Amino acid sequence: GGAGVGKTVLIQELINNIAKAHGGVSVFAGVGERTREGNDLYHEMIDAGVIKMDDNHNLIEGSKVALMYGQMNEPP
């Protein structure tokens, strides 16, 4: 999808709703993602409370998501 169509919001809502409704953990794999978009998603999830961090930017218990990124031309 193009810029500004709500992809990040959709992904964030799916991950958050799965964690709340089912008590599960969501894994997002961004293959071929650009660094900027992956970084934006990471920070938006922190702001929304999906990824839990303390005031010193240390991860704390309670996050229900894992983000993995890779380039198309590199092995995992």
Jmol script that loads the backbone (N, CA, C; Angstrom):
load data "model"
ATOM      1  N   GLY A   1       0.807  -1.188   0.000  1.00  0.00           N
ATOM      2  CA  GLY A   1       0.000   0.000   0.000  1.00  0.00           C
ATOM      3  C   GLY A   1       0.849   1.250   0.000  1.00  0.00           C
ATOM      4  N   GLY A   2       0.253   2.310  -0.419  1.00  0.00           N
ATOM      5  CA  GLY A   2       0.929   3.598  -0.491  1.00  0.00           C
ATOM      6  C   GLY A   2       1.055   4.272   0.862  1.00  0.00           C
ATOM      7  N   ALA A   3       1.660   5.439   0.838  1.00  0.00           N
ATOM      8  CA  ALA A   3       1.879   6.198   2.066  1.00  0.00           C
ATOM      9  C   ALA A   3       0.559   6.759   2.589  1.00  0.00           C
ATOM     10  N   GLY A   4       0.396   6.713   3.900  1.00  0.00           N
ATOM     11  CA  GLY A   4      -0.751   7.351   4.529  1.00  0.00           C
ATOM     12  C   GLY A   4      -2.079   6.631   4.406  1.00  0.00           C
ATOM     13  N   VAL A   5      -2.053   5.324   4.137  1.00  0.00           N
ATOM     14  CA  VAL A   5      -3.315   4.591   3.996  1.00  0.00           C
ATOM     15  C   VAL A   5      -3.696   3.805   5.257  1.00  0.00           C
ATOM     16  N   GLY A   6      -2.864   3.867   6.301  1.00  0.00           N
ATOM     17  CA  GLY A   6      -3.213   3.252   7.575  1.00  0.00           C
ATOM     18  C   GLY A   6      -2.649   1.873   7.828  1.00  0.00           C
ATOM     19  N   LYS A   7      -1.597   1.483   7.120  1.00  0.00           N
ATOM     20  CA  LYS A   7      -1.012   0.148   7.317  1.00  0.00           C
ATOM     21  C   LYS A   7      -0.513  -0.029   8.746  1.00  0.00           C
ATOM     22  N   THR A   8       0.192   0.967   9.257  1.00  0.00           N
ATOM     23  CA  THR A   8       0.762   0.871  10.600  1.00  0.00           C
ATOM     24  C   THR A   8      -0.339   0.769  11.644  1.00  0.00           C
ATOM     25  N   VAL A   9      -1.379   1.561  11.509  1.00  0.00           N
ATOM     26  CA  VAL A   9      -2.489   1.526  12.462  1.00  0.00           C
ATOM     27  C   VAL A   9      -3.166   0.160  12.432  1.00  0.00           C
ATOM     28  N   LEU A  10      -3.369  -0.396  11.251  1.00  0.00           N
ATOM     29  CA  LEU A  10      -3.993  -1.711  11.126  1.00  0.00           C
ATOM     30  C   LEU A  10      -3.149  -2.785  11.810  1.00  0.00           C
ATOM     31  N   ILE A  11      -1.859  -2.802  11.542  1.00  0.00           N
ATOM     32  CA  ILE A  11      -0.965  -3.785  12.158  1.00  0.00           C
ATOM     33  C   ILE A  11      -0.985  -3.639  13.675  1.00  0.00           C
ATOM     34  N   GLN A  12      -0.900  -2.407  14.143  1.00  0.00           N
ATOM     35  CA  GLN A  12      -0.888  -2.136  15.577  1.00  0.00           C
ATOM     36  C   GLN A  12      -2.177  -2.618  16.238  1.00  0.00           C
ATOM     37  N   GLU A  13      -3.313  -2.357  15.629  1.00  0.00           N
ATOM     38  CA  GLU A  13      -4.599  -2.781  16.181  1.00  0.00           C
ATOM     39  C   GLU A  13      -4.728  -4.301  16.200  1.00  0.00           C
ATOM     40  N   LEU A  14      -4.296  -4.963  15.140  1.00  0.00           N
ATOM     41  CA  LEU A  14      -4.349  -6.430  15.113  1.00  0.00           C
ATOM     42  C   LEU A  14      -3.513  -7.025  16.233  1.00  0.00           C
ATOM     43  N   ILE A  15      -2.295  -6.535  16.393  1.00  0.00           N
ATOM     44  CA  ILE A  15      -1.407  -7.055  17.436  1.00  0.00           C
ATOM     45  C   ILE A  15      -1.995  -6.789  18.814  1.00  0.00           C
ATOM     46  N   ASN A  16      -2.464  -5.580  19.052  1.00  0.00           N
ATOM     47  CA  ASN A  16      -3.020  -5.208  20.351  1.00  0.00           C
ATOM     48  C   ASN A  16      -4.273  -6.021  20.668  1.00  0.00           C
ATOM     49  N   ASN A  17      -5.172  -6.170  19.699  1.00  0.00           N
ATOM     50  CA  ASN A  17      -6.416  -6.905  19.931  1.00  0.00           C
ATOM     51  C   ASN A  17      -6.178  -8.386  20.169  1.00  0.00           C
ATOM     52  N   ILE A  18      -5.237  -8.976  19.465  1.00  0.00           N
ATOM     53  CA  ILE A  18      -4.911 -10.388  19.688  1.00  0.00           C
ATOM     54  C   ILE A  18      -4.368 -10.581  21.096  1.00  0.00           C
ATOM     55  N   ALA A  19      -3.489  -9.689  21.519  1.00  0.00           N
ATOM     56  CA  ALA A  19      -2.904  -9.796  22.858  1.00  0.00           C
ATOM     57  C   ALA A  19      -3.977  -9.664  23.936  1.00  0.00           C
ATOM     58  N   LYS A  20      -4.895  -8.727  23.770  1.00  0.00           N
ATOM     59  CA  LYS A  20      -5.927  -8.499  24.785  1.00  0.00           C
ATOM     60  C   LYS A  20      -6.990  -9.594  24.779  1.00  0.00           C
ATOM     61  N   ALA A  21      -7.462  -9.978  23.606  1.00  0.00           N
ATOM     62  CA  ALA A  21      -8.573 -10.924  23.517  1.00  0.00           C
ATOM     63  C   ALA A  21      -8.159 -12.359  23.797  1.00  0.00           C
ATOM     64  N   HIS A  22      -6.963 -12.728  23.398  1.00  0.00           N
ATOM     65  CA  HIS A  22      -6.561 -14.130  23.481  1.00  0.00           C
ATOM     66  C   HIS A  22      -5.368 -14.376  24.394  1.00  0.00           C
ATOM     67  N   GLY A  23      -4.773 -13.319  24.920  1.00  0.00           N
ATOM     68  CA  GLY A  23      -3.622 -13.486  25.795  1.00  0.00           C
ATOM     69  C   GLY A  23      -2.408 -14.026  25.073  1.00  0.00           C
ATOM     70  N   GLY A  24      -2.388 -13.883  23.762  1.00  0.00           N
ATOM     71  CA  GLY A  24      -1.285 -14.421  22.977  1.00  0.00           C
ATOM     72  C   GLY A  24      -0.190 -13.418  22.720  1.00  0.00           C
ATOM     73  N   VAL A  25       0.767 -13.867  21.948  1.00  0.00           N
ATOM     74  CA  VAL A  25       1.893 -13.034  21.538  1.00  0.00           C
ATOM     75  C   VAL A  25       1.854 -12.928  20.022  1.00  0.00           C
ATOM     76  N   SER A  26       2.071 -11.735  19.501  1.00  0.00           N
ATOM     77  CA  SER A  26       2.084 -11.512  18.058  1.00  0.00           C
ATOM     78  C   SER A  26       3.508 -11.343  17.571  1.00  0.00           C
ATOM     79  N   VAL A  27       3.778 -11.887  16.399  1.00  0.00           N
ATOM     80  CA  VAL A  27       5.088 -11.739  15.767  1.00  0.00           C
ATOM     81  C   VAL A  27       4.874 -11.043  14.431  1.00  0.00           C
ATOM     82  N   PHE A  28       5.582  -9.952  14.222  1.00  0.00           N
ATOM     83  CA  PHE A  28       5.518  -9.222  12.957  1.00  0.00           C
ATOM     84  C   PHE A  28       6.844  -9.395  12.246  1.00  0.00           C
ATOM     85  N   ALA A  29       6.811  -9.926  11.035  1.00  0.00           N
ATOM     86  CA  ALA A  29       8.023 -10.089  10.229  1.00  0.00           C
ATOM     87  C   ALA A  29       7.964  -9.107   9.072  1.00  0.00           C
ATOM     88  N   GLY A  30       8.894  -8.191   9.047  1.00  0.00           N
ATOM     89  CA  GLY A  30       8.974  -7.205   7.970  1.00  0.00           C
ATOM     90  C   GLY A  30      10.104  -7.586   7.038  1.00  0.00           C
ATOM     91  N   VAL A  31       9.785  -8.301   5.988  1.00  0.00           N
ATOM     92  CA  VAL A  31      10.808  -8.735   5.040  1.00  0.00           C
ATOM     93  C   VAL A  31      10.875  -7.718   3.912  1.00  0.00           C
ATOM     94  N   GLY A  32      12.043  -7.166   3.716  1.00  0.00           N
ATOM     95  CA  GLY A  32      12.213  -6.155   2.688  1.00  0.00           C
ATOM     96  C   GLY A  32      11.739  -4.783   3.125  1.00  0.00           C
ATOM     97  N   GLU A  33      11.449  -4.629   4.421  1.00  0.00           N
ATOM     98  CA  GLU A  33      11.002  -3.334   4.929  1.00  0.00           C
ATOM     99  C   GLU A  33      12.142  -2.326   4.896  1.00  0.00           C
ATOM    100  N   ARG A  34      11.777  -1.106   4.685  1.00  0.00           N
ATOM    101  CA  ARG A  34      12.765  -0.047   4.797  1.00  0.00           C
ATOM    102  C   ARG A  34      12.990   0.270   6.266  1.00  0.00           C
ATOM    103  N   THR A  35      14.206   0.640   6.615  1.00  0.00           N
ATOM    104  CA  THR A  35      14.569   0.901   8.005  1.00  0.00           C
ATOM    105  C   THR A  35      13.664   1.952   8.630  1.00  0.00           C
ATOM    106  N   ARG A  36      13.366   3.001   7.905  1.00  0.00           N
ATOM    107  CA  ARG A  36      12.546   4.085   8.452  1.00  0.00           C
ATOM    108  C   ARG A  36      11.164   3.576   8.846  1.00  0.00           C
ATOM    109  N   GLU A  37      10.553   2.761   8.007  1.00  0.00           N
ATOM    110  CA  GLU A  37       9.212   2.264   8.303  1.00  0.00           C
ATOM    111  C   GLU A  37       9.213   1.321   9.503  1.00  0.00           C
ATOM    112  N   GLY A  38      10.233   0.485   9.600  1.00  0.00           N
ATOM    113  CA  GLY A  38      10.349  -0.400  10.755  1.00  0.00           C
ATOM    114  C   GLY A  38      10.555   0.378  12.037  1.00  0.00           C
ATOM    115  N   ASN A  39      11.376   1.404  11.977  1.00  0.00           N
ATOM    116  CA  ASN A  39      11.629   2.256  13.135  1.00  0.00           C
ATOM    117  C   ASN A  39      10.359   3.009  13.537  1.00  0.00           C
ATOM    118  N   ASP A  40       9.613   3.494  12.559  1.00  0.00           N
ATOM    119  CA  ASP A  40       8.350   4.187  12.843  1.00  0.00           C
ATOM    120  C   ASP A  40       7.367   3.257  13.551  1.00  0.00           C
ATOM    121  N   LEU A  41       7.231   2.026  13.053  1.00  0.00           N
ATOM    122  CA  LEU A  41       6.322   1.060  13.662  1.00  0.00           C
ATOM    123  C   LEU A  41       6.735   0.769  15.103  1.00  0.00           C
ATOM    124  N   TYR A  42       8.021   0.575  15.331  1.00  0.00           N
ATOM    125  CA  TYR A  42       8.547   0.308  16.670  1.00  0.00           C
ATOM    126  C   TYR A  42       8.175   1.435  17.633  1.00  0.00           C
ATOM    127  N   HIS A  43       8.425   2.669  17.240  1.00  0.00           N
ATOM    128  CA  HIS A  43       8.155   3.805  18.126  1.00  0.00           C
ATOM    129  C   HIS A  43       6.655   4.053  18.310  1.00  0.00           C
ATOM    130  N   GLU A  44       5.856   3.802  17.297  1.00  0.00           N
ATOM    131  CA  GLU A  44       4.408   3.947  17.446  1.00  0.00           C
ATOM    132  C   GLU A  44       3.854   2.897  18.401  1.00  0.00           C
ATOM    133  N   MET A  45       4.433   1.698  18.393  1.00  0.00           N
ATOM    134  CA  MET A  45       3.985   0.660  19.319  1.00  0.00           C
ATOM    135  C   MET A  45       4.384   0.989  20.753  1.00  0.00           C
ATOM    136  N   ILE A  46       5.535   1.616  20.929  1.00  0.00           N
ATOM    137  CA  ILE A  46       5.928   2.075  22.265  1.00  0.00           C
ATOM    138  C   ILE A  46       4.950   3.146  22.738  1.00  0.00           C
ATOM    139  N   ASP A  47       4.664   4.125  21.886  1.00  0.00           N
ATOM    140  CA  ASP A  47       3.743   5.211  22.246  1.00  0.00           C
ATOM    141  C   ASP A  47       2.354   4.690  22.591  1.00  0.00           C
ATOM    142  N   ALA A  48       1.912   3.633  21.903  1.00  0.00           N
ATOM    143  CA  ALA A  48       0.581   3.063  22.139  1.00  0.00           C
ATOM    144  C   ALA A  48       0.557   2.101  23.324  1.00  0.00           C
ATOM    145  N   GLY A  49       1.722   1.780  23.889  1.00  0.00           N
ATOM    146  CA  GLY A  49       1.780   0.867  25.023  1.00  0.00           C
ATOM    147  C   GLY A  49       1.773  -0.595  24.642  1.00  0.00           C
ATOM    148  N   VAL A  50       1.891  -0.901  23.358  1.00  0.00           N
ATOM    149  CA  VAL A  50       1.949  -2.297  22.920  1.00  0.00           C
ATOM    150  C   VAL A  50       3.300  -2.892  23.300  1.00  0.00           C
ATOM    151  N   ILE A  51       4.361  -2.109  23.127  1.00  0.00           N
ATOM    152  CA  ILE A  51       5.694  -2.472  23.609  1.00  0.00           C
ATOM    153  C   ILE A  51       5.910  -1.691  24.891  1.00  0.00           C
ATOM    154  N   LYS A  52       6.151  -2.384  25.976  1.00  0.00           N
ATOM    155  CA  LYS A  52       6.256  -1.759  27.297  1.00  0.00           C
ATOM    156  C   LYS A  52       7.702  -1.367  27.595  1.00  0.00           C
ATOM    157  N   MET A  53       7.884  -0.091  27.959  1.00  0.00           N
ATOM    158  CA  MET A  53       9.207   0.420  28.329  1.00  0.00           C
ATOM    159  C   MET A  53       9.062   1.321  29.547  1.00  0.00           C
ATOM    160  N   ASP A  54      10.136   1.394  30.346  1.00  0.00           N
ATOM    161  CA  ASP A  54      10.115   2.314  31.478  1.00  0.00           C
ATOM    162  C   ASP A  54      10.602   3.693  31.035  1.00  0.00           C
ATOM    163  N   ASP A  55      10.715   4.607  31.987  1.00  0.00           N
ATOM    164  CA  ASP A  55      11.109   5.984  31.668  1.00  0.00           C
ATOM    165  C   ASP A  55      12.535   6.097  31.141  1.00  0.00           C
ATOM    166  N   ASN A  56      13.359   5.081  31.403  1.00  0.00           N
ATOM    167  CA  ASN A  56      14.749   5.083  30.923  1.00  0.00           C
ATOM    168  C   ASN A  56      14.900   4.317  29.610  1.00  0.00           C
ATOM    169  N   HIS A  57      13.788   4.003  28.968  1.00  0.00           N
ATOM    170  CA  HIS A  57      13.756   3.296  27.680  1.00  0.00           C
ATOM    171  C   HIS A  57      14.269   1.863  27.773  1.00  0.00           C
ATOM    172  N   ASN A  58      14.073   1.240  28.931  1.00  0.00           N
ATOM    173  CA  ASN A  58      14.397  -0.174  29.099  1.00  0.00           C
ATOM    174  C   ASN A  58      13.114  -0.977  28.932  1.00  0.00           C
ATOM    175  N   LEU A  59      13.206  -2.100  28.233  1.00  0.00           N
ATOM    176  CA  LEU A  59      12.039  -2.967  28.081  1.00  0.00           C
ATOM    177  C   LEU A  59      11.631  -3.521  29.433  1.00  0.00           C
ATOM    178  N   ILE A  60      10.325  -3.617  29.655  1.00  0.00           N
ATOM    179  CA  ILE A  60       9.816  -4.202  30.886  1.00  0.00           C
ATOM    180  C   ILE A  60       8.819  -5.300  30.526  1.00  0.00           C
ATOM    181  N   GLU A  61       8.453  -6.099  31.525  1.00  0.00           N
ATOM    182  CA  GLU A  61       7.525  -7.207  31.286  1.00  0.00           C
ATOM    183  C   GLU A  61       6.176  -6.698  30.805  1.00  0.00           C
ATOM    184  N   GLY A  62       5.537  -7.480  29.971  1.00  0.00           N
ATOM    185  CA  GLY A  62       4.190  -7.165  29.543  1.00  0.00           C
ATOM    186  C   GLY A  62       4.027  -6.950  28.053  1.00  0.00           C
ATOM    187  N   SER A  63       5.121  -6.810  27.333  1.00  0.00           N
ATOM    188  CA  SER A  63       5.010  -6.649  25.882  1.00  0.00           C
ATOM    189  C   SER A  63       4.526  -7.961  25.280  1.00  0.00           C
ATOM    190  N   LYS A  64       3.644  -7.869  24.314  1.00  0.00           N
ATOM    191  CA  LYS A  64       3.071  -9.059  23.687  1.00  0.00           C
ATOM    192  C   LYS A  64       3.349  -9.081  22.195  1.00  0.00           C
ATOM    193  N   VAL A  65       4.508  -8.565  21.794  1.00  0.00           N
ATOM    194  CA  VAL A  65       4.822  -8.485  20.372  1.00  0.00           C
ATOM    195  C   VAL A  65       6.322  -8.681  20.169  1.00  0.00           C
ATOM    196  N   ALA A  66       6.651  -9.292  19.062  1.00  0.00           N
ATOM    197  CA  ALA A  66       8.047  -9.390  18.624  1.00  0.00           C
ATOM    198  C   ALA A  66       8.105  -8.850  17.201  1.00  0.00           C
ATOM    199  N   LEU A  67       9.066  -7.996  16.928  1.00  0.00           N
ATOM    200  CA  LEU A  67       9.248  -7.427  15.594  1.00  0.00           C
ATOM    201  C   LEU A  67      10.546  -7.961  15.020  1.00  0.00           C
ATOM    202  N   MET A  68      10.487  -8.493  13.813  1.00  0.00           N
ATOM    203  CA  MET A  68      11.684  -9.000  13.140  1.00  0.00           C
ATOM    204  C   MET A  68      11.742  -8.384  11.751  1.00  0.00           C
ATOM    205  N   TYR A  69      12.917  -7.936  11.369  1.00  0.00           N
ATOM    206  CA  TYR A  69      13.085  -7.306  10.060  1.00  0.00           C
ATOM    207  C   TYR A  69      14.246  -7.956   9.330  1.00  0.00           C
ATOM    208  N   GLY A  70      14.148  -8.021   8.021  1.00  0.00           N
ATOM    209  CA  GLY A  70      15.221  -8.574   7.214  1.00  0.00           C
ATOM    210  C   GLY A  70      15.180  -8.023   5.804  1.00  0.00           C
ATOM    211  N   GLN A  71      16.311  -8.071   5.154  1.00  0.00           N
ATOM    212  CA  GLN A  71      16.412  -7.634   3.765  1.00  0.00           C
ATOM    213  C   GLN A  71      16.134  -8.821   2.847  1.00  0.00           C
ATOM    214  N   MET A  72      15.615  -8.535   1.690  1.00  0.00           N
ATOM    215  CA  MET A  72      15.289  -9.593   0.736  1.00  0.00           C
ATOM    216  C   MET A  72      16.534 -10.315   0.225  1.00  0.00           C
ATOM    217  N   ASN A  73      17.663  -9.640   0.175  1.00  0.00           N
ATOM    218  CA  ASN A  73      18.868 -10.214  -0.423  1.00  0.00           C
ATOM    219  C   ASN A  73      19.828 -10.814   0.601  1.00  0.00           C
ATOM    220  N   GLU A  74      19.399 -10.976   1.859  1.00  0.00           N
ATOM    221  CA  GLU A  74      20.274 -11.523   2.894  1.00  0.00           C
ATOM    222  C   GLU A  74      19.622 -12.740   3.534  1.00  0.00           C
ATOM    223  N   PRO A  75      20.420 -13.740   3.915  1.00  0.00           N
ATOM    224  CA  PRO A  75      19.847 -14.905   4.601  1.00  0.00           C
ATOM    225  C   PRO A  75      19.389 -14.519   6.009  1.00  0.00           C
ATOM    226  N   PRO A  76      18.436 -15.262   6.560  1.00  0.00           N
ATOM    227  CA  PRO A  76      17.932 -14.931   7.912  1.00  0.00           C
ATOM    228  C   PRO A  76      18.990 -15.124   8.981  1.00  0.00           C
TER     229      PRO A  76
END
end "model"
wireframe off; spacefill off
backbone 0.3
color backbone group
